[in-house]
Amino acid sequence: MKKTFAKIVLMVLVSILLSNLTYAMTAGSNPKKIDASPTVPATPAVNAKEISEFASQNVYKDVTQCINFDDQKKFFTITYIEEPLSISKETGPNFENRICHRNTLQWYNPAVNKRVVTFFESRDACSDNAQSLAQQHATDVYKAKFSCKEIQVFLSTGGTNLIYGYIQNIYRWGASMVGIVAVLIIILSGIQLSAAGGDPEAVNSAKKRILQSIAGIVILFLSGLILAVVNPNFFVTK
């Protein structure tokens, strides 16, 4: 009886061992396939009309192009200055100074999964239409942004006229800065002179600064007079 029971237990153990071995061999030869490809989120609905509006130049339909085709035919050199030296406009046959506006519209194109940046130099003002479009789509899928800044444009018929006009603008800018600083020093020194209260050191210091500022303004005026005598066309756009 004991032998029969031992044989039965041995057969059960052998059957379990063989079944596990068979399962392991089967799993090794036919591994379970795992889909490792990432889940692609659903593409948001794309409005073709809005994309066309963003991508076309009609966005800037309310402003005029800063440099047109006639300008390109007339002037051989066109120079853009990101930080304007002056806000005055000059017009001449050989040199022209313009203050224009660089419109920048940024938006995300969901159709091609790419961010798009467009620039447009307008003649007289920033584009209200582009700004309105950017505000309208600032928080949706397009994430639109708009910015506009003043830039200076020099147009000339040659390199010599460009250098000449650039020197003119630098001189005017420098002269205006010197004049403004000198006037401010005179005003502040006058206030100090009034509040000196009889202090001789403070009075002498304020008088000295006032005289130096007046001397600077006189020298500035004389330098402009000398330039006008040497070259009568220095302050005239050619």
C-alpha positions as a Markdown table, in Angstrom:
| # | Residue | x | y | z |
|---|---|---|---|---|
| 1 | Met | 0.0 | 0.0 | 0.0 |
| 2 | Lys | 2.8 | 2.3 | 0.9 |
| 3 | Lys | 4.6 | 1.6 | -2.3 |
| 4 | Thr | 1.5 | 2.3 | -4.4 |
| 5 | Phe | 0.9 | 5.6 | -2.6 |
| 6 | Ala | 4.6 | 6.6 | -3.1 |
| 7 | Lys | 4.3 | 5.8 | -6.8 |
| 8 | Ile | 1.2 | 8.0 | -7.2 |
| 9 | Val | 2.9 | 10.9 | -5.4 |
| 10 | Leu | 6.0 | 10.5 | -7.6 |
| 11 | Met | 3.9 | 10.5 | -10.8 |
| 12 | Val | 2.1 | 13.7 | -9.7 |
| 13 | Leu | 5.4 | 15.5 | -9.0 |
| 14 | Val | 6.8 | 14.4 | -12.4 |
| 15 | Ser | 3.6 | 15.5 | -14.2 |
| 16 | Ile | 3.8 | 19.0 | -12.5 |
| 17 | Leu | 7.5 | 19.3 | -13.3 |
| 18 | Leu | 6.9 | 18.4 | -17.0 |
| 19 | Ser | 4.0 | 20.8 | -17.3 |
| 20 | Asn | 6.0 | 23.7 | -16.0 |
| 21 | Leu | 9.0 | 22.8 | -18.2 |
| 22 | Thr | 6.6 | 22.7 | -21.3 |
| 23 | Tyr | 5.1 | 26.1 | -20.4 |
| 24 | Ala | 8.5 | 27.7 | -20.0 |
| 25 | Met | 9.7 | 26.4 | -23.4 |
| 26 | Thr | 6.5 | 27.6 | -25.0 |
| 27 | Ala | 6.8 | 31.0 | -23.5 |
| 28 | Gly | 10.4 | 31.3 | -24.6 |
| 29 | Ser | 9.7 | 30.4 | -28.2 |
| 30 | Asn | 6.6 | 32.6 | -28.5 |
| 31 | Pro | 7.1 | 35.7 | -26.4 |
| 32 | Lys | 4.1 | 37.9 | -25.7 |
| 33 | Lys | 4.1 | 41.0 | -28.0 |
| 34 | Ile | 4.1 | 44.3 | -26.2 |
| 35 | Asp | 3.0 | 47.5 | -28.1 |
| 36 | Ala | 5.8 | 50.0 | -27.2 |
| 37 | Ser | 4.6 | 52.7 | -29.5 |
| 38 | Pro | 3.6 | 55.9 | -27.6 |
| 39 | Thr | 0.1 | 56.9 | -27.6 |
| 40 | Val | -0.4 | 59.8 | -30.0 |
| 41 | Pro | -2.8 | 62.4 | -28.8 |
| 42 | Ala | -5.6 | 63.3 | -31.0 |
| 43 | Thr | -4.8 | 66.3 | -33.3 |
| 44 | Pro | -7.0 | 69.3 | -32.5 |
| 45 | Ala | -9.4 | 70.4 | -35.1 |
| 46 | Val | -7.7 | 72.7 | -37.6 |
| 47 | Asn | -9.5 | 75.6 | -39.1 |
| 48 | Ala | -8.1 | 76.0 | -42.6 |
| 49 | Lys | -9.5 | 79.5 | -42.9 |
| 50 | Glu | -7.7 | 80.7 | -39.8 |
| 51 | Ile | -4.4 | 79.1 | -40.9 |
| 52 | Ser | -4.8 | 80.8 | -44.3 |
| 53 | Glu | -5.4 | 84.1 | -42.5 |
| 54 | Phe | -2.3 | 83.8 | -40.4 |
| 55 | Ala | -0.1 | 82.7 | -43.2 |
| 56 | Ser | -1.2 | 85.4 | -45.7 |
| 57 | Gln | 0.0 | 89.0 | -46.0 |
| 58 | Asn | -3.7 | 90.0 | -45.6 |
| 59 | Val | -2.9 | 90.1 | -41.9 |
| 60 | Tyr | -1.2 | 93.4 | -42.4 |
| 61 | Lys | -3.8 | 94.8 | -44.8 |
| 62 | Asp | -4.4 | 97.9 | -42.6 |
| 63 | Val | -0.8 | 99.2 | -42.9 |
| 64 | Thr | 1.6 | 100.2 | -45.8 |
| 65 | Gln | 4.8 | 98.4 | -46.6 |
| 66 | Cys | 7.9 | 100.4 | -45.4 |
| 67 | Ile | 10.0 | 99.5 | -48.4 |
| 68 | Asn | 8.2 | 99.1 | -51.7 |
| 69 | Phe | 9.3 | 98.1 | -55.2 |
| 70 | Asp | 9.9 | 101.7 | -56.3 |
| 71 | Asp | 12.2 | 102.2 | -53.3 |
| 72 | Gln | 14.2 | 99.2 | -54.3 |
| 73 | Lys | 14.6 | 100.4 | -57.8 |
| 74 | Lys | 15.6 | 104.0 | -56.7 |
| 75 | Phe | 18.0 | 103.2 | -53.8 |
| 76 | Phe | 20.9 | 100.7 | -54.0 |
| 77 | Thr | 21.6 | 100.5 | -50.3 |
| 78 | Ile | 18.9 | 99.9 | -47.7 |
| 79 | Thr | 20.0 | 99.7 | -44.0 |
| 80 | Tyr | 17.9 | 98.7 | -41.1 |
| 81 | Ile | 18.8 | 100.1 | -37.6 |
| 82 | Glu | 17.1 | 98.3 | -34.7 |
| 83 | Glu | 17.6 | 101.2 | -32.3 |
| 84 | Pro | 16.7 | 104.5 | -34.0 |
| 85 | Leu | 19.1 | 107.4 | -33.5 |
| 86 | Ser | 16.4 | 110.0 | -34.1 |
| 87 | Ile | 12.7 | 110.2 | -34.7 |
| 88 | Ser | 12.9 | 112.7 | -37.5 |
| 89 | Lys | 12.3 | 111.8 | -41.1 |
| 90 | Glu | 14.4 | 113.1 | -44.0 |
| 91 | Thr | 13.7 | 112.9 | -47.7 |
| 92 | Gly | 16.2 | 113.6 | -50.5 |
| 93 | Pro | 17.1 | 112.3 | -54.0 |
| 94 | Asn | 20.2 | 110.4 | -52.7 |
| 95 | Phe | 19.5 | 109.7 | -49.1 |
| 96 | Glu | 16.4 | 109.1 | -47.1 |
| 97 | Asn | 15.8 | 108.5 | -43.4 |
| 98 | Arg | 12.6 | 106.7 | -42.4 |
| 99 | Ile | 11.1 | 105.6 | -39.1 |
| 100 | Cys | 9.2 | 102.4 | -39.7 |
| 101 | His | 7.6 | 99.7 | -37.5 |
| 102 | Arg | 8.6 | 96.1 | -37.4 |
| 103 | Asn | 5.5 | 93.9 | -36.8 |
| 104 | Thr | 6.2 | 90.4 | -35.6 |
| 105 | Leu | 3.4 | 87.8 | -35.5 |
| 106 | Gln | 4.1 | 84.4 | -33.9 |
| 107 | Trp | 1.7 | 81.5 | -34.0 |
| 108 | Tyr | 1.6 | 77.7 | -33.8 |
| 109 | Asn | 0.5 | 75.8 | -36.9 |
| 110 | Pro | -1.2 | 72.6 | -35.7 |
| 111 | Ala | -1.4 | 71.3 | -39.3 |
| 112 | Val | 2.4 | 70.9 | -39.5 |
| 113 | Asn | 3.2 | 70.9 | -35.8 |
| 114 | Lys | 5.5 | 73.9 | -36.1 |
| 115 | Arg | 5.7 | 77.4 | -34.8 |
| 116 | Val | 5.7 | 80.2 | -37.4 |
| 117 | Val | 7.1 | 83.7 | -37.2 |
| 118 | Thr | 6.3 | 86.4 | -39.7 |
| 119 | Phe | 7.8 | 89.9 | -40.0 |
| 120 | Phe | 6.4 | 92.9 | -41.7 |
| 121 | Glu | 7.9 | 96.4 | -41.8 |
| 122 | Ser | 5.1 | 99.0 | -41.9 |
| 123 | Arg | 5.5 | 102.6 | -43.0 |
| 124 | Asp | 3.6 | 104.7 | -40.5 |
| 125 | Ala | 2.1 | 102.6 | -37.7 |
| 126 | Cys | 1.7 | 99.2 | -36.2 |
| 127 | Ser | -0.8 | 96.8 | -37.6 |
| 128 | Asp | -4.0 | 96.9 | -35.5 |
| 129 | Asn | -5.4 | 94.0 | -37.5 |
| 130 | Ala | -2.5 | 91.6 | -36.7 |
| 131 | Gln | -2.6 | 92.7 | -33.0 |
| 132 | Ser | -6.3 | 92.0 | -32.9 |
| 133 | Leu | -5.8 | 88.6 | -34.5 |
| 134 | Ala | -3.1 | 87.7 | -32.0 |
| 135 | Gln | -5.3 | 88.7 | -29.1 |
| 136 | Gln | -8.2 | 86.6 | -30.4 |
| 137 | His | -6.0 | 83.5 | -30.7 |
| 138 | Ala | -3.6 | 84.0 | -27.8 |
| 139 | Thr | -5.0 | 81.2 | -25.6 |
| 140 | Asp | -6.3 | 78.7 | -28.1 |
| 141 | Val | -4.3 | 76.1 | -30.0 |
| 142 | Tyr | -2.6 | 78.8 | -32.1 |
| 143 | Lys | -0.9 | 80.5 | -29.1 |
| 144 | Ala | -0.5 | 83.7 | -31.1 |
| 145 | Lys | 1.8 | 86.5 | -30.0 |
| 146 | Phe | 2.3 | 90.0 | -31.6 |
| 147 | Ser | 4.9 | 92.7 | -31.0 |
| 148 | Cys | 5.7 | 95.9 | -32.8 |
| 149 | Lys | 8.7 | 98.2 | -32.4 |
| 150 | Glu | 10.1 | 101.3 | -34.2 |
| 151 | Ile | 13.1 | 100.8 | -36.4 |
| 152 | Gln | 15.1 | 103.3 | -38.5 |
| 153 | Val | 15.8 | 102.7 | -42.2 |
| 154 | Phe | 18.5 | 104.5 | -44.2 |
| 155 | Leu | 18.0 | 104.4 | -48.0 |
| 156 | Ser | 20.8 | 105.7 | -50.2 |
| 157 | Thr | 22.0 | 105.6 | -53.8 |
| 158 | Gly | 25.5 | 104.5 | -52.7 |
| 159 | Gly | 27.9 | 103.8 | -49.9 |
| 160 | Thr | 29.3 | 107.4 | -49.7 |
| 161 | Asn | 25.8 | 108.9 | -49.3 |
| 162 | Leu | 25.0 | 106.3 | -46.7 |
| 163 | Ile | 28.1 | 107.2 | -44.6 |
| 164 | Tyr | 27.4 | 110.9 | -45.0 |
| 165 | Gly | 23.8 | 110.5 | -43.9 |
| 166 | Tyr | 24.8 | 108.2 | -41.0 |
| 167 | Ile | 27.3 | 110.8 | -39.7 |
| 168 | Gln | 24.6 | 113.5 | -39.9 |
| 169 | Asn | 22.3 | 111.4 | -37.8 |
| 170 | Ile | 25.0 | 110.6 | -35.2 |
| 171 | Tyr | 25.9 | 114.3 | -34.9 |
| 172 | Arg | 22.3 | 115.4 | -34.5 |
| 173 | Trp | 21.7 | 112.7 | -31.9 |
| 174 | Gly | 24.9 | 113.5 | -30.0 |
| 175 | Ala | 24.2 | 117.3 | -30.1 |
| 176 | Ser | 20.6 | 116.8 | -28.8 |
| 177 | Met | 21.9 | 114.6 | -25.9 |
| 178 | Val | 24.6 | 117.1 | -25.0 |
| 179 | Gly | 22.1 | 120.0 | -25.1 |
| 180 | Ile | 19.5 | 118.1 | -22.9 |
| 181 | Val | 22.2 | 117.1 | -20.3 |
| 182 | Ala | 23.6 | 120.7 | -20.2 |
| 183 | Val | 20.1 | 122.2 | -19.6 |
| 184 | Leu | 19.4 | 119.7 | -16.9 |
| 185 | Ile | 22.7 | 120.5 | -15.2 |
| 186 | Ile | 21.9 | 124.2 | -15.3 |
| 187 | Ile | 18.5 | 123.7 | -13.8 |
| 188 | Leu | 19.8 | 121.4 | -11.0 |
| 189 | Ser | 22.7 | 123.7 | -10.3 |
| 190 | Gly | 20.3 | 126.7 | -10.1 |
| 191 | Ile | 18.2 | 124.8 | -7.5 |
| 192 | Gln | 21.4 | 124.0 | -5.5 |
| 193 | Leu | 22.5 | 127.7 | -5.7 |
| 194 | Ser | 19.1 | 128.8 | -4.4 |
| 195 | Ala | 19.2 | 126.2 | -1.5 |
| 196 | Ala | 22.9 | 126.9 | -0.7 |
| 197 | Gly | 21.9 | 129.2 | 2.2 |
| 198 | Gly | 25.1 | 131.2 | 2.1 |
| 199 | Asp | 27.5 | 128.2 | 1.9 |
| 200 | Pro | 30.4 | 129.6 | -0.2 |
| 201 | Glu | 31.6 | 126.1 | -1.2 |
| 202 | Ala | 28.1 | 125.0 | -2.5 |
| 203 | Val | 27.6 | 128.4 | -4.2 |
| 204 | Asn | 31.0 | 128.2 | -6.0 |
| 205 | Ser | 30.4 | 124.6 | -7.1 |
| 206 | Ala | 26.9 | 125.4 | -8.5 |
| 207 | Lys | 28.2 | 128.5 | -10.4 |
| 208 | Lys | 31.1 | 126.4 | -11.8 |
| 209 | Arg | 28.8 | 123.7 | -13.2 |
| 210 | Ile | 26.5 | 126.4 | -14.7 |
| 211 | Leu | 29.4 | 128.1 | -16.4 |
| 212 | Gln | 30.7 | 124.8 | -17.7 |
| 213 | Ser | 27.3 | 123.8 | -19.1 |
| 214 | Ile | 26.9 | 127.2 | -20.8 |
| 215 | Ala | 30.3 | 126.8 | -22.3 |
| 216 | Gly | 29.4 | 123.3 | -23.6 |
| 217 | Ile | 26.2 | 124.7 | -25.3 |
| 218 | Val | 28.3 | 127.5 | -26.9 |
| 219 | Ile | 30.9 | 125.0 | -28.2 |
| 220 | Leu | 28.1 | 122.8 | -29.5 |
| 221 | Phe | 26.6 | 125.8 | -31.3 |
| 222 | Leu | 29.9 | 126.9 | -32.7 |
| 223 | Ser | 30.7 | 123.4 | -33.9 |
| 224 | Gly | 27.5 | 123.3 | -35.9 |
| 225 | Leu | 28.2 | 126.8 | -37.3 |
| 226 | Ile | 31.7 | 125.7 | -38.4 |
| 227 | Leu | 30.3 | 122.6 | -40.1 |
| 228 | Ala | 27.7 | 124.7 | -41.9 |
| 229 | Val | 30.4 | 127.1 | -43.1 |
| 230 | Val | 32.8 | 124.3 | -44.2 |
| 231 | Asn | 30.0 | 122.3 | -45.9 |
| 232 | Pro | 26.8 | 124.3 | -46.4 |
| 233 | Asn | 25.0 | 121.0 | -47.2 |
| 234 | Phe | 26.0 | 119.2 | -44.0 |
| 235 | Phe | 22.6 | 119.7 | -42.4 |
| 236 | Val | 20.7 | 119.3 | -45.7 |
| 237 | Thr | 19.6 | 115.9 | -46.9 |
| 238 | Lys | 21.0 | 115.4 | -50.4 |
